[in-house]
């Protein structure tokens, strides 16, 4: 049996009895969408015929492929860890009031636009600076774009959640180990770790975060680190060795130095 994911949940689904214009009354299902709605899936028999029987290039075949592709993207978005609060966060609706905000937007959008190059190089991105300046908005925008446009497997999660999952592995009935957690996080095409530095910073917490950073470094996988500290403070928190690895290979840095948008609202 495949190890369950600790970070990527599957969309909720519901079975019901419904009508198909071709096959009559059959078992149907609807599945949770990234925007919170529920969408009725195509009739299984119609979908099978479109994928396996219909002529390649026919409208029936193309429609079945489109349904399959949309379901895969939706599943990846639901499993990405983007919360409902940030589900609508896109580069296009990031508020820019000054040149520093424009520069941060350009760095993050450029990272997403050139993600294939950054993926091959294992190049990281650090988003550091003040609270309430839109770091999570831009990090979520990166995740959405690489999932939608490239089919990447990407997850955004907080450092606190990673620590909770690691600690959960100590439970007798957890069903997973620390090794499983590291392997899952290391295998993602893109991992975004939010709120780094908001934890107590115990030796155990820092050791587990360093394990994640190091394994992704060894596998040449890109990581986005989001912190309310500046780069110097982040280095003091996670240690210069960990920061040095995050910075390797011309890592990108976006500084968020302006006042909190929430305070100005």
N, C-alpha and C positions, 0 to 999 in steps of 0.2 A: 504494500500500500504506500502511495506517495506521501511524503511528509507534508502535513498541512502548512499553509503559510501563516506566519505570525504578523504579516504586514499587508498582504494583498487579499482583501475579501472578495468573494464572488457576488455578483448582483443577486438580489432576492428574486424569486420567481414564484408563480402561482399557477396551479393547474385548474382547468375548468372544462366543462363540456360546451362546445360551440359549433357553429356551422361553417362549412367550407362550401362555396358555390359548386365545386366539382365533386367533392367526396362526402357531402352531407354532414350529418352530426358526428363529430369526432372529438377526441381529447385535444384540447388546445392549451396553450400556456401563454402567460404574459411575463415580461421580465423588466426589472427595475432599470431605469435609464439614469445616466449621469446627472441629468437636470432634475431628478426626483420623481419624474412621471413613470408610468408603467406603459409598456408597449406590447401589443399582442404579436406573438411570433407568427410567421407564416405557417400554413398547414405543413406538417412534416412530409406528407406524401407529395405535395406540390413542390416543396423545396428539394426533395430527393430527385424528383423527375427533372427539375430545372438543372441540377448539378450533374446528374449521372446519365440522363436519358436524352434530354433536349440537345439539339445541335449546337456545337460551340459557335458563339457569335450571334445566336438567335436571341430575341428579346427575352424569352423565357429563361435561357441560360444566363444572360447578363443580369437579369433581375435577381436571380437566385444568388449569383456571385456578390451583387451589391448588398443583399441582406446579410450574407455571411461576413462580408468585410465590415459592415456597420456594427454587427454584433461583436466582432472581435475588438473593434476600437472602443465600443461602449464598455465592454468587460475590462479592458485595460484602464480606462478612465475611472471606472468605479473602483478598481483595485489600486489606483495610484495613490490613495491616501489624501487626495485633495478634499477638504471638508466642504460642506454646503456653503459656508461663508465665503469661500474662495472659488467656488465652482464657476462663477462668472468673471473671474479675474483673467484678463487678457492684456497683452501689450497695448492694444488699441484703446483700452479704457483706463490706462494708468495716468493719473493726473500729474502733469508737469507744470510747475510754477516757477522754476528757476533753472539755471544752466546745470547745476549739480544734479538735479533730478533728471534732466535730459541726458546727461552723461551716463548716469546709472541705468536708465532705460536703454540707451544705445548699447552698453556693454552686455546687458542681459539678453536683449533681442539678438545681438550679434552672436552671442554664445549659442542660442537656440538655432539661428539661421545656419551656423557653421558647425552644428553638433556632430555631423559625421566625421569631420576632421578632428574635433576635440575628442570624440570617442576613440578614434584610432590612436591618438596621442596620449590618451588617459589624462587629458588636461582638466584641471579643477577650476572652480569658480568660488571665490569668497565674497559673500555679501555681509559687510560689517558696518555697524554704526547704530545710530539712535533708535529708540523704540518708536513705533508708530510711523515709520517713514516709507512703508510700502515694500519691505524686503520680501515678506511672504507672498504678497501679490505678484511680484515679479518672479519669484521662485516657482509659484504655481503656474504662471504663464509659460515658463520654460517647459515644465512637465507637460502641460497640455499640448504645446506645439510639437514636441518630439514624439509624443504618443500619436497625435492625429496625423502628422505629416510623414513620420518615419516608421511608425509601428514599433517604437522602442518600448521596452519594459522599464518603466520609471516609477519611482515611489518617492513621495515626500512624507517624512515623519519627523517627530521631534526627538531630540537627544534623550529627553525624559522617557519617552515611550520605548526607545531602544533599551534603556537601562531597565525599565519595568519588565520587558520581555526577557532580558538576560537573567534578572532575578527570578522570574517565573520558572526558568529552567531548573531551578533548585528544588522545586516542589516534586515530591515523590511521584505524583501522577501527571506530571507536565506533558509527557509524551514527546519531548524534544530536549536537546542538550544545548549548551553554549556553542558547541561546534556547529550545530544545525543553524543557529541564529547567525553566526558569522558567515557560514556558507551561503545562506539565503541572501543576506545583504551584499555579499561580495559578488553574487551572480547577476545582480541587476545591471541593466545597461546604464542607468543613471540613478544615483541615490542622492536625494536632497535631505540634509539633516538640519532641521530648524531648531532655533533656540539653544544653540550650543553656548554654554556658559551660564545658563539659568539654573543649573543644578548645584548641589552642594560641593561637588568636585572632590568626592572621597577618592581614595586610592583605587577602590574597586571600579567606580564609575569611569574614572579616567583611563584605567587599564582596559576596560571593555571598549570604550570609544577608540582608543589607540589600536586595539585589535582590528576593529572595522576599518579604520583608516589604512592600516598597514596591509591588510589583506587585499583591499581594493588597489592599493599602490602596487603590490606585487603582481596583480593580475592586469594592471594597466587599465583600470576602469575609472571613469570620471566621477567626481563627487562635487556637489555644491554644498557649501557650508554657510549657514545663515546664523549670525550672532549679533546680539546687541552690544557687543564689545567692539572696540577698534582692533586693528590687526595686532597691535602690540599687546593689548589686553588678552586677545585670543591666544597668542603665543604663550603668555604667562599662565593661562588657564590650562591649555592642553599640553603644554610643554613645547620647547623649541624644536625638538626632534620631530614631533608630529606635525608642527606647523611647517617645518622645512620640507617634509614629504608632500604636504598639501600644495606647497608653492612650487614644487619641482616642475620642470618642463614648461616654463613660461605660463604659470597659472594666472588667471585673470582676477582682478580685485576691483570691486565696486564699493566706494565709500558712501555712506548715508549720513551726512553730517548736519542736515537741516533739522528744524524743530518738528516734533510729532504732529502729523496731520490731525490726529484725534484731539489734540489740545487746541488746535486752531478751528476745529469744526464747531 
